[in-house]
Amino acid sequence: MKVAPTRQMSLLIEIDRLVAENSQFIISTHSPILMAYPGAEIYEITGGVYADMRKALLETEGVAFLPDGRVDMNLCGIKEVKK
């Protein structure tokens, strides 16, 4: 199922609100927008082996991550969603 980038941004806002209340999440996704959540720990699990994927994602073509971990919205083709 594909989810529009603007809906993913709405989800990030809700995740951020819940994280502020000490919630934790395990999310399975291929979305670079969701993976760009600041401070996220990102792992690939293949054959029972865990690999930290944050560095690989920083090199994802067509997606720019800012130094603070946020994704550059302009490269994703969406407008910034304000809280």
C-alpha positions in Angstrom: 0.0 0.0 0.0 1.3 3.5 -0.9 0.7 6.3 1.5 0.9 9.9 0.2 3.9 11.9 1.5 1.5 14.4 3.1 -0.1 11.6 5.1 3.3 10.3 6.1 4.1 13.8 7.5 0.9 13.8 9.4 1.9 10.5 10.9 5.3 11.9 11.9 3.6 14.7 13.7 1.5 12.2 15.7 4.5 10.0 16.4 6.4 13.1 17.6 3.5 14.0 20.0 3.4 10.5 21.4 7.2 10.2 21.8 7.0 13.4 23.9 4.7 11.3 26.2 7.4 8.6 26.4 5.8 6.3 23.7 8.1 4.0 21.7 7.5 2.6 18.2 8.6 -0.4 16.1 7.8 0.5 12.5 8.3 -1.6 9.4 8.6 0.6 6.3 10.5 1.4 3.2 9.5 5.1 3.4 12.5 7.4 3.6 10.2 10.1 5.0 9.2 7.9 8.0 12.8 6.7 8.5 13.9 10.4 8.7 12.4 10.9 12.1 15.1 12.6 14.2 16.8 10.2 16.6 15.3 7.1 15.0 17.3 3.9 15.3 17.0 2.1 11.9 17.9 -1.6 11.4 17.7 -4.0 8.6 17.0 -7.6 9.7 18.1 -10.2 7.2 18.4 -13.9 8.0 18.3 -13.1 11.7 21.2 -10.6 11.4 20.6 -7.0 12.5 22.4 -4.2 10.6 22.3 -0.5 11.5 21.1 1.3 8.4 21.2 4.9 9.3 24.5 5.6 7.4 23.2 3.8 4.3 20.0 5.9 4.4 22.0 9.1 4.5 23.2 8.2 1.0 19.8 7.5 -0.4 19.5 9.0 -3.9 16.8 11.6 -4.2 16.4 12.1 -0.5 18.3 14.7 1.5 18.7 14.4 5.2 19.5 17.6 7.1 22.3 17.5 9.7 19.8 17.4 12.5 18.2 14.2 11.0 15.2 15.8 9.4 14.4 15.1 5.7 14.6 17.9 3.2 10.9 18.3 2.2 11.6 20.0 -1.1 13.4 16.9 -2.5 10.5 14.8 -1.6 8.2 17.0 -3.5 6.0 18.0 -0.6 5.4 21.1 1.4 6.4 21.4 5.0 3.7 20.4 7.4 3.5 22.5 10.5 2.6 21.2 13.9 
